[in-house]
Amino acid sequence: MLTITLNFSIFKSDCDGSSVKRFLLLFILLQAFWINTSIAQSTPKTVIAVSGDGIHKILIKNGFDPIKHYKEFVRLNKKNLSRSNGLFIGKKYILPNESAGSTSSSAPDDKSINFPLFGKKYAKVPIESDALKGAIYYLISGHGGPDPGAVAKRNGKMITEDEYAYDVTLRLARSLMSQGAEVYLIIQDKNDGIRDESILKFDHDEVNYPNQKIPRNQKLRLRQRTASVNQLFKQNGKAYQRLVVTHVDSRSQKEKIDVFFYHHKNSKSGKRLATNLQKTFRQKYAKYQPNRKYTGTVESRSNLYVIRNTLPPVVYIELGNLKNTADQRRILNATNRDALAKWITEGLMADFKTTR
């Protein structure tokens, strides 16, 4: 302020009265702008939770990466969250500071959303329709972290189940979002994204939603992902909610298998979900491979921990046999992985329509 006063004094000695008035007016306008800007920067942006909102959803709606900003949102709003970090309808919530690491330059528009977990090439998700508006999906890709799942070799290079199940799951998540669904990825790898390579390099840095280290013990791993799904299920109330688990089977090298499905033996919704997926795959095979019969099955399999202990209706999908050469060709091809994701999406859409 002192510098401005001195400059004004100098300016005053060299100019007439009208110039002084113009300068004074400019000074007042600049000062008002500076004050308003400072207030705007120091005043946190808030949103009011509406029915169906959760932390994950409210962050995405406002252009934030839910993985990076989940903990910050909880810290800012701890007093207005339930014990399980649920939101209360009508309550006001503080959003993280956009200058402190928001991954999108602006909030998503009505025609697209930004989801950095998909990687730079696929982060922008175009909204194609609202066909799945109101549907919530929890996606678990098999294994991850210290557990690579099934392991095989292709042209002398190591390939692992968890990387291919994860890539298909990311593509499925993106496809579901494009149809208006709300999607939670339970297993996440912050630096992989959707990959178009044939041989996907494997690592062990996957985490469990929202950002938990995956334990080495198998039972603890299964408990962890089951707890995450059940907590979210309770938060999201009576909405249409489904769990989709993806794996790549490991069998004899000679055994070629088609995509097949498991469900809980006592779940009518789970069985219907699996049957709708099977029907979709049968139609796709008839269209694209008319000379080959589709043999994928639907079975109940309640001895699997995740199927037995998760609350939403679940379908457990085996994408193929990682050790079989023919199945490897199908799974290692990025175009085929994309087709798998789209076919699963169509089956899920068919199931959602039957509940409307």
N, C-alpha and C positions, 0 to 999 in steps of 0.2 A: 504494500500500500504506500509506503514511503517513497519508493521509486516512482510510482505512478504520480504522486503529488509533485515531486521534483520535475518530472517530465512535463506535467501539466503547467507548472510555473514557467518553464522555459517556453512552452508552446504559447502561453498567454502573452508573453512579452513580444512575440513575433507576429501575432495574428489579430484580426479585428474581432469585435464582439460576436458576430454571427458564427465565426469559426470556433470560438470558444464554446458557444452554446451547442454546436454540432458535436464537438469533441466530448462535452459533458454528457450529452445524450447517449453517445456511443459508449462512454465509460459506464454509465448506469445500466445500459442494456447488457454489456459484457459481464458486469458484476452480478446482475440478476441471473444470467445464463450459468455463470460459475456456481452460484448458490444452488440453483435448481438441479444442476448436474451432480453436485456433491450430495444433495439430499437423495436424488434418485439412486446414486451409487451406494449410499449407506443404508437405504431402506430395502430390506429383503423382499423379494417377490413372494407372494403367498397365493395359495389356491384353496378352494373349498372342496372337500371330498364329497362325491356323489355316490349313489348306489352302484356297487360293482367295482369301485376303486380299491386298489391296493397300492403299496409302495411302488412295486414294479410297474404297474400300469400308469400311475400318476407321473412317474419320472419319464417314461417313454412319451406320454402325451405332451410333455413340456420340453422335449428335446434333449433329455439327459440319458447318458448311458446308465442303465439300472445296475450294472455290475460295479462300476466305479463309484457311483454316488449313493448306493444303498446305505452304507454305514453313516455317511454324512447326513443323509435325510433323517435317519434314526436319532442321531446325536442332536440335531436341531429341533426335533419334534417329540422327544422322549415323553414329555408330560401329557401329550395328546394321543398316545398310542396305547393299544391294549397290551396285555402281558406277552402276547405272541406277535407284537408289532403290527397289529391290525389297525386300520383307520376307522374313525367314527364319522358317519354321514353327517354333513352339516358343519363339521369342525374345520377350522382354518389351519393350513399347514404351510410351513416355510420351505421354500425350495432352496437347494444349494446355490451358492454364488456362481453365476455363469462364468465369471472371469477366473474362477478357481478350478478350471479343468473340464468344463462341459465339452463333450466331444462333438457336438453339432453346433454350427455357427448360428442357427436359429431354430425355433420350435418347428416341428414337422407341420406341413400343411395338410389339407384334407386329402391330397392325392398321393402322399408318400409319407413314410416314416424313416427315421435314421436309426439303424441298429448296428453299432460298430463291431459287435461280436461276430458278425458275418464276414468281416474283412473289408478292406477298402473297395474292392471291385463290386462287392454285393451288399454293402452297408445300406445303400438307399433302396428301400423296399416300396415299389409302386403299389398303391391300393387299387386292385382291379375290380373289386366288388365288395358288398357287405353281406355276402351269402352266409358267412360264419359269424356275423355280429351277434354277440351274446354268448358265444361258445368259448370255453376256456380249456386249454390243453397243457398238460404237464408232459414234457418229453424227457425220457431217460435213455441215453445211449449206453450200451452195456460196457461194464468194466471202467477203465480210466484210472488216472493217478498211478499208483504203484502196480496196478493189475492190467496188463495189456490184453487179457483174454486169450483167444485162440491165436496161435502163431504159425506162420507158414513161410515158404520162400517162393519167390517169383523171379525167374531169371537171375538167380543167385542173390537176390536182395530180400531182406526180411520184411514181411508185412504182418500187421497185427490187427486183430478184430476191433479193438477200441477206436482206432483211427478211422476206419471205414464206416463203422456204425455211427460215429460222431459226425462224419461228413454228410451222410444221408440224413441224419437228424437235423443238422443245420439247414439243409436244403428243404426239409419238411417244414421246419419252423418258419422259414421265409415264405414258403408257399402258403401256409396257413394264415400268416399275417397279411399276405396280399389279398386274402378273401375276408378280411375283417376280424379274424380271431384274435383272442388274447393268448399269448404263448409264454410259458415258463420253461426255460432250458435248465434242467436240474444238474446236468454235468456240463461244465463249461471249460473251454481252453481259450484264454484271452489273446493268444498270439497266432492261432492257427487260421481261423476263419474258414470259409468255404474254399476248397482247393480243387483245382482242375487237373492236377497231376495224376498220373496212373499209380506211381509208387508214392504213397503218403508216408513221409518220415514220421517215425514214432517218437514220442517223448513221454514224460511222466508228470507234467505240470498241470493237468486238469484239476479243477476244484469242484466242490459240491455247492449248489446254490445256498446262500447268495455268494459266499466266498470262503468256504470251509475246506481245509486240507483234507484230502481223502485218506483214511487210515489204511494200513497194510492188512489188517485183519479182515477177512472176508465178511464175517457176520457183522462187524462194526460198520463196514462199508454199506452193506445192505440196509442196516438200521438207519444209517445217516440219511441216505436218499429217500427212504420210506418216511422218515420223520419230516423231511422238507416238504414232500408232497402232501402229507396229512395236515401239516400246519397251514399250508396255502389253501387246501381244500376247505378247512374250517373257516378261514378268513373270507373266502369267496361265497359262503352261504349257499343259497339254493340255486345258483346258476347252473347251466349245463356244463359239467366238468368231466373230462376224460383223461386218462393216463395212457400214453403210448410208449412202450419200451422196445428198443431195437437192438438186436444182436446179430452176429454172423456165426452160424453154427460151426462146429468142428466134428467131422466124421471121417470115415474111411476115405482115402484119396479118390477111390473109384466111384464114390456115391455122389451123384449129382442130384440136387434137390431144388424144388421150386419154393418160392416164398410161402411160408405157412404161419399159422396163428394159434396162440393159446389164450384162454380166458379162465376166469374163476368159475368153478363148477356150479356155484350157487348164484351167480350173477346173470340175470336175464339180459340186462343192459350190456354187459360185457360180451355175452354170446352174440347178441344182435350186432354189436360193433364189429366183432371178428368176422361174422358172416357177411356183413356188408362189404368189408374189405376183400374177403375171398371172392365175392361176386364180382367186384370191380376188377380184380386181377384176372378172373376167368374171362371177362369181356375183353380186356386188353389183349390177352393172349390170343383170343379168337380173332381179333382184328389184326394184330401185328405178326402173329406166328400161327396162322390158320392150319398149318400142317403138323403142329405139335400140340398135344393135349396138355393142358395145365393140370398139375397133380397136387397143388398146394392144399393142405388140410386145415380144418378147424378142430381143436381139441381142448378139453378142460385140463388144467394143469395146476391144481391148487397146492402142490407141494413146493412150488417155487416161492421163496420168501417174499419177494416184492408183490407177486400176485395175491398171496395169502394175507398180507398185512396192510396194504394200501387201501384208502377209503374210496376214492372214485372208481367207477368202472374202468377196467384195464384191458388192453389188448397187448399181448407180448408177441413181437414179430421176429421171426428168424428169416434173414435176407438171403441166405444161401450157405453153402459149405466152403469155408475159406481154404480148405485143403484140396478141393476138387479143381482141376485145371479149367474146366468149362465155366464153373461158377466164378472162378477168379477173373476170367475174361469179362464176365458180366459186371462184377462188383468193382473191378479196377478201372473200368471205363467211366469217366466223369459224366458223360451223356447218359449212360445207363443209371448212374446214381441219381441223376436229376429226374429221370423217368420214374424211378422207384418212388421218389419223394412226391412227385405229382400224382401218381396212381394212388398212393396212400392218402393223399389229400382228397382225391375224388371219392374214395371210399368213406373217409371221415365226413365229407360233405353229405353223402347219401344217408349216413347214419343220423346226422344232425337234422336233416329234413324230416325224418320219420318221427321226430319228437316235437315238431312245430304244430 
